């Protein structure tokens, strides 16, 4: 009798539409990732080693970092809640919702929310929770879980999305992707504007200043953390980085690995709720720090899985996931998991139980592609093998005063998902492998037999219980063992001194030490070393490549003329704007003299927004905006057109220099804007303009 997992496997393999969708997703993601990594200012492996060291340090010292983060967040005015498990996390969210008499919650993507099944709990309590990420919204309408960490609707065709919208939204059928995106934008706009609470996940918590960092492309993440009066952030306790320098490192890797971008369109940094003199932003911010098994996982042989930054790269690289898709990853009794793919097979067993999810680790070829793709270099093949062996539960008690469990308990867990004949075979293999002489004998003997049988493998099936012969042939073994080949390649090197398997290295020690070697090293030239004209050229090149436009202005009169010309071209005479003190001197008065009305309150009817810019990063074409008195955050968020005035003197070489500016570090909220909003959630087709502006114009004003 087939297990639910096996049933899902056969269903996925026999679905041609799913196979086409998965192939397209993997091919485009891998190509985009490779191209994005080529733009790193240093060797990729250097970045991976640094990132691994940062994550290893955080997990090794999690209690200390968590204590510091909570203290800083509370000092900033954030309300911090600690949830031991999923039930407590759900109860905390419900208590906050009931306290504010909430009936509508606007959600942006949160994997922790999927993990604790928050939507079902809110629905049971009579509260409507609406997913606002386009892919999440589509699968919510279909009552399906996400099929991918990054691309939730990867399994659907445009026609299926069109049919879903027709059936659920009452709109005429269309399979035109820009039209489908526009429909979602129009429907969800009312959700953003009327929601009682915004609920989000968290990509990173910055320990040094207690800030939350959220990365989105569509703009929905900014919407749910800016427009509703209350913001709740669900965050796994492991999602911490010690410093802004460490955050900069993760920002160099996560978008490149996840979507092939140098930086997501919106990188939101939130330290505080709205200050009394600020025009918009939530009045309250809550953080729900969720453990839900992470502390136990940290003490287990699978602790390295907590280094994961949820980029989804291992899913795209895995040949098994690329055939099955995320919906195939179910437990022994059919229970779904929020985390599919290689990393999900480890995390699901570690967090939710090996008896239910241990079998997922058998859906892997152990080819190592997942580790190669991982931006923080998690040794996933090693972790998958540990799950297969039942090495999941912690051997270290949570209470140090309690004795450790007896070794027999650990052994009893091993092999719970291994059929008996395979268990016997593995024991025989182990006996041979423990002796070099026996192992060499087995290699030569089985190689000889295998070369006789392999030509007949097309018609010879292994026992039906294995399922192997149903879809795979016996591989014809080489004529000589690998060690013999190596000995021929290194004739002057004794066999016992041949290069060891890299997996045998003590990676933890090497990478822990390497962090000190790399820490503080510049990854780009300093500002003084780069001529200003080259900085401006680089900034314009990067922003233009993303669909933004740079308009050079020679003085105030030229600036006014160009802004007015653009507005008239688009038949716009009213603009949502920052106040006069936050814009170049004389600009608001000059615009009003030309008949342009300026509004300093959020107004979803206005089609254009005018803001200043705190600074810009040339390496990514990024604009940095900060909340503050007179700085309406909605002006860069709600309208279709975002007009930003940037002084040439404020363009910095790197993102890190921008992050470390006091105006950004000390703001209640700041956002890094890198081009117009975008999505590729439907058939991996890039569509510009989702919830945020469709067009971004930067008026580059020559410095005095």
Rosetta blueprint (number, residue, H / E / L):
1 X L
2 X L
3 X L
4 X H
5 X H
6 X H
7 X H
8 X H
9 X H
10 X H
11 X H
12 X H
13 X H
14 X L
15 X L
16 X H
17 X H
18 X H
19 X H
20 X H
21 X H
22 X H
23 X H
24 X H
25 X H
26 X H
27 X H
28 X H
29 X H
30 X H
31 X H
32 X H
33 X H
34 X H
35 X H
36 X H
37 X H
38 X L
39 X L
40 X L
41 X L
42 X L
43 X L
44 X H
45 X H
46 X H
47 X H
48 X H
49 X H
50 X H
51 X H
52 X H
53 X H
54 X H
55 X H
56 X H
57 X H
58 X H
59 X H
60 X H
61 X L
62 X H
63 X H
64 X H
65 X H
66 X H
67 X H
68 X H
69 X H
70 X H
71 X H
72 X H
73 X H
74 X H
75 X H
76 X L
77 X L
78 X L
79 X E
80 X E
81 X E
82 X E
83 X E
84 X L
85 X L
86 X H
87 X H
88 X H
89 X H
90 X H
91 X H
92 X H
93 X H
94 X H
95 X H
96 X H
97 X H
98 X H
99 X H
100 X L
101 X L
102 X L
103 X L
104 X E
105 X E
106 X E
107 X E
108 X L
109 X L
110 X L
111 X H
112 X H
113 X H
114 X H
115 X H
116 X H
117 X L
118 X H
119 X H
120 X H
121 X H
122 X H
123 X H
124 X H
125 X L
126 X L
127 X L
128 X E
129 X E
130 X E
131 X E
132 X L
133 X L
134 X H
135 X H
136 X H
137 X H
138 X H
139 X H
140 X H
141 X H
142 X L
143 X L
144 X L
145 X L
146 X L
147 X L
148 X L
149 X L
150 X L
151 X L
152 X L
153 X L
154 X L
155 X L
156 X L
157 X L
158 X H
159 X H
160 X H
161 X H
162 X H
163 X H
164 X H
165 X H
166 X H
167 X H
168 X H
169 X H
170 X L
171 X L
172 X L
173 X L
174 X L
175 X L
176 X L
177 X H
178 X H
179 X H
180 X H
181 X H
182 X H
183 X H
184 X H
185 X H
186 X H
187 X H
188 X H
189 X H
190 X H
191 X H
192 X H
193 X H
194 X H
195 X L
196 X L
197 X E
198 X E
199 X E
200 X E
201 X L
202 X L
203 X L
204 X E
205 X E
206 X E
207 X L
208 X L
209 X L
210 X L
211 X E
212 X E
213 X E
214 X E
215 X E
216 X E
217 X L
218 X L
219 X L
220 X H
221 X H
222 X H
223 X H
224 X H
225 X H
226 X H
227 X L
228 X L
229 X L
230 X E
231 X E
232 X E
233 X E
234 X E
235 X E
236 X E
237 X L
238 X L
239 X L
240 X E
241 X E
242 X L
243 X L
244 X H
245 X H
246 X H
247 X H
248 X H
249 X H
250 X H
251 X H
252 X H
253 X H
254 X H
255 X H
256 X H
257 X H
258 X H
259 X H
260 X L
261 X L
262 X L
263 X L
264 X L
265 X L
266 X E
267 X E
268 X E
269 X E
270 X E
271 X L
272 X L
273 X L
274 X L
275 X L
276 X L
277 X L
278 X L
279 X L
280 X L
281 X L
282 X L
283 X L
284 X E
285 X E
286 X E
287 X E
288 X E
289 X E
290 X E
291 X L
292 X L
293 X L
294 X H
295 X H
296 X H
297 X H
298 X H
299 X L
300 X L
301 X L
302 X L
303 X H
304 X H
305 X H
306 X H
307 X H
308 X L
309 X L
310 X L
311 X L
312 X L
313 X H
314 X H
315 X H
316 X H
317 X H
318 X L
319 X L
320 X L
321 X H
322 X H
323 X H
324 X H
325 X L
326 X H
327 X H
328 X H
329 X L
330 X E
331 X L
332 X L
333 X L
334 X L
335 X L
336 X E
337 X L
338 X L
339 X L
340 X L
341 X H
342 X H
343 X H
344 X H
345 X H
346 X H
347 X H
348 X H
349 X H
350 X H
351 X H
352 X H
353 X L
354 X H
355 X H
356 X H
357 X H
358 X H
359 X H
360 X H
361 X H
362 X H
363 X L
364 X L
365 X L
366 X L
367 X L
368 X L
369 X H
370 X H
371 X H
372 X H
373 X H
374 X L
375 X L
376 X L
377 X L
378 X L
379 X L
380 X H
381 X H
382 X H
383 X H
384 X H
385 X H
386 X H
387 X H
388 X H
389 X L
390 X L
391 X L
392 X L
393 X L
394 X L
395 X L
396 X L
397 X L
398 X L
399 X L
400 X L
401 X L
402 X L
403 X L
404 X L
405 X L
406 X L
407 X H
408 X H
409 X H
410 X H
411 X H
412 X H
413 X H
414 X L
415 X L
416 X L
417 X L
418 X L
419 X L
420 X H
421 X H
422 X H
423 X H
424 X H
425 X H
426 X H
427 X H
428 X H
429 X H
430 X H
431 X H
432 X H
433 X H
434 X L
435 X L
436 X H
437 X H
438 X H
439 X H
440 X H
441 X H
442 X H
443 X H
444 X H
445 X H
446 X H
447 X H
448 X H
449 X H
450 X H
451 X H
452 X H
453 X H
454 X H
455 X H
456 X H
457 X L
458 X L
459 X L
460 X L
461 X L
462 X L
463 X L
464 X L
465 X L
466 X L
467 X L
468 X H
469 X H
470 X H
471 X L
472 X L
473 X L
474 X L
475 X L
476 X L
477 X L
478 X L
479 X L
480 X L
481 X L
482 X H
483 X H
484 X H
485 X H
486 X H
487 X H
488 X H
489 X H
490 X L
491 X L
492 X L
493 X L
494 X L
495 X H
496 X H
497 X H
498 X L
499 X L
500 X L
501 X L
502 X H
503 X H
504 X H
505 X L
506 X L
507 X H
508 X H
509 X H
510 X H
511 X H
512 X H
513 X H
514 X H
515 X H
516 X H
517 X H
518 X H
519 X L
520 X L
521 X L
522 X L
523 X L
524 X L
525 X L
526 X L
527 X H
528 X H
529 X H
530 X L
531 X L
532 X H
533 X H
534 X H
535 X H
536 X H
537 X H
538 X H
539 X H
540 X H
541 X H
542 X H
543 X H
544 X H
545 X H
546 X L
547 X L
548 X L
549 X E
550 X E
551 X E
552 X E
553 X E
554 X L
555 X L
556 X H
557 X H
558 X H
559 X H
560 X H
561 X H
562 X H
563 X H
564 X H
565 X H
566 X H
567 X H
568 X H
569 X H
570 X L
571 X L
572 X L
573 X L
574 X E
575 X E
576 X E
577 X E
578 X L
579 X L
580 X H
581 X H
582 X H
583 X L
584 X L
585 X L
586 X L
587 X H
588 X H
589 X H
590 X H
591 X H
592 X H
593 X H
594 X L
595 X L
596 X L
597 X E
598 X E
599 X E
600 X L
601 X L
602 X L
603 X L
604 X L
605 X L
606 X L
607 X L
608 X E
609 X E
610 X E
611 X E
612 X E
613 X L
614 X L
615 X E
616 X E
617 X E
618 X L
619 X L
620 X L
621 X L
622 X E
623 X E
624 X E
625 X E
626 X E
627 X L
628 X E
629 X L
630 X L
631 X E
632 X L
633 X H
634 X H
635 X H
636 X H
637 X L
638 X L
639 X L
640 X L
641 X E
642 X E
643 X E
644 X E
645 X E
646 X E
647 X E
648 X H
649 X H
650 X H
651 X E
652 X E
653 X L
654 X L
655 X H
656 X H
657 X H
658 X H
659 X H
660 X L
661 X L
662 X H
663 X H
664 X H
665 X H
666 X L
667 X L
668 X L
669 X E
670 X E
671 X E
672 X E
673 X E
674 X L
675 X L
676 X L
677 X L
678 X E
679 X E
680 X L
681 X L
682 X L
683 X L
684 X L
685 X L
686 X L
687 X E
688 X E
689 X L
690 X L
691 X L
692 X L
693 X L
694 X L
695 X E
696 X E
697 X E
698 X E
699 X E
700 X E
701 X E
702 X L
703 X L
704 X L
